[in-house]
Amino acid sequence: MKSTPHTLLVEKVLWYDAGMTTLAITLRDEDGFFLEEAVKSGRYLTKSEAVAEAVSELRVREALRQERIADLHAQVMVGIKQADRGEFVKFSAREVITDARSQRRGNGPNLRTFPVGII
């Protein structure tokens, strides 16, 4: 398969000592041009090397995303347990909006409207 700015055959990478997969991918023209420029610049020896690094970066980003989701889940569970124990403050949507606007103006949040443990 001939490489064009939008179709790329990912070659086996010799510098990586693991099992390899060869696949054809389709890129937007701008991404194909970017990839070609990355190789021309000398930063990467091959398009496959550049794609391998991009996939590696994607793995890191996805791992961080999963960590953030787990952290948010843990925080939600803390709030649910607090609510189950009756440790909460009633507030209205209007109060939340007013507090958010106040915080944007630099006045800080109205601490009375946030559930215990969130502040």
URWOMO-V631002 format. One record per residue. N is the residue number from 0. PSI is psi as a letter, one per 40 degrees, with the letter a starting at -180 (NA if undefined). D_FIRST is the distance of its C-alpha to the first C-alpha in Angstrom with 2 decimals. Layout:
BEGIN
N,PSI,D_FIRST
N,PSI,D_FIRST
END
This chain:
BEGIN
0,h,0.00
1,h,3.79
2,h,6.48
3,i,9.30
4,e,12.66
5,e,12.13
6,h,8.67
7,h,7.94
8,h,6.54
9,h,10.04
10,i,10.71
11,h,13.99
12,h,16.82
13,d,19.40
14,e,22.28
15,h,22.53
16,g,24.48
17,i,23.65
18,i,21.46
19,i,17.81
20,h,15.40
21,h,11.63
22,i,10.48
23,h,8.35
24,i,10.93
25,h,11.94
26,i,14.40
27,i,17.12
28,d,16.82
29,d,19.68
30,d,18.17
31,d,14.94
32,d,17.39
33,d,19.56
34,d,16.99
35,d,16.20
36,d,19.99
37,d,20.64
38,d,18.66
39,d,20.25
40,e,23.60
41,e,23.45
42,d,24.03
43,i,20.85
44,d,19.27
45,i,15.69
46,d,14.07
47,d,14.27
48,d,17.94
49,d,18.56
50,d,17.07
51,d,19.12
52,d,22.18
53,d,21.71
54,d,21.63
55,d,24.66
56,d,26.45
57,d,25.79
58,d,27.40
59,d,30.40
60,d,30.76
61,d,30.68
62,d,33.26
63,d,35.48
64,d,35.16
65,d,36.29
66,d,39.16
67,d,40.28
68,d,40.25
69,d,42.32
70,d,44.71
71,d,45.17
72,d,45.82
73,d,48.40
74,d,50.09
75,d,50.27
76,d,51.81
77,d,54.40
78,d,55.30
79,d,55.59
80,d,57.87
81,d,59.95
82,d,60.32
83,d,61.32
84,e,64.06
85,e,65.15
86,g,63.99
87,i,62.74
88,h,64.00
89,i,63.91
90,i,62.39
91,i,61.24
92,d,58.02
93,d,60.07
94,d,61.10
95,d,57.52
96,d,56.55
97,d,59.64
98,d,58.90
99,d,55.29
100,d,56.55
101,d,59.25
102,d,56.80
103,d,54.62
104,e,57.79
105,e,58.40
106,e,61.38
107,i,59.78
108,i,59.60
109,h,62.68
110,e,62.78
111,d,64.89
112,e,62.05
113,i,59.53
114,i,59.68
115,h,61.19
116,e,58.69
117,d,56.14
118,NA,57.91
END
